[in-house]
Amino acid sequence: MLQIKNMLVDVDALLALSHTCQPENCDRRQSCCATYEVPLERGEGARVLGLLSDAARYAKGLREQDEFVDPLDEGDVGPCLVTDESGKCLFAYTKKGATLCSLHSAALDLDLPPYRMKPRACSLWPLAITDDAPQVLTVQDSVLTFPCNSSRRKGAKRLHSGVADTIREVFGESFLTELQEAINAAS
Ligand code: SF4
């Protein structure tokens, strides 16, 4: 474990993961958007509601006749996003065979940073933050069953580009730089 800012980082788990998002390969059983209950952190429900009308232009399940559906629910551990009967997030939609996020698409339309507009759990995946104190940045359980993830050879000294991109989008460039420098120093 390495401490970066106020978070512990499970470096071994991160270095061992290769991730390349390929939405065209998602199907109902393999898409992260159809697998998890998406928990909402403080303020994320309001942010999601603020994008609802723009997102509904992509994800048709967000409308019922002339009304928007309530996309927020109460899950096992607090507020979360609603899913359809198959377990797929109502904000997911399909375009040319690719499973995409309507919050992400709406944010791009509005010139907003998509990874800051989606729930953090979504932006982080396949990484995750534990509920421990202090929190630990690690890899979500069972992600190797998804086609976009694979394990890397032991002894890698740099994060895979897909993992590094995820960390940059969620925590910023300085966090990523500090983490990679700490990995270099420890190896
Ligand atoms: S909010 Fe977007 S990224 Fe998150 S599960 Fe729903 S469709 Fe997928």
Residues whose N, C-alpha, C, O or C-beta is under 5 A from the ligand:
A	BS01	SF4	C32 C33 V38 C89 F91 A92 L100 C101 S102 C122
